[in-house]
């Protein structure tokens, strides 16, 4: 039986956590920081060390995106 392998279309060096962080930030804006923080807390409570490590990378990426895209505070008259 021949084993099939799926070739990755992902460029070398691009991490899934970077993609996840970008998607979260695009979908939820600065709220993505709180969402990723909550997910890390859930995984820590569950004892999922591998999941926690992955989501810490996501959280780091979301924080970087949030810092690079500061929220504009404005008032409505």
Beta strands, then each sheet from edge to edge (+ up, - down):
end
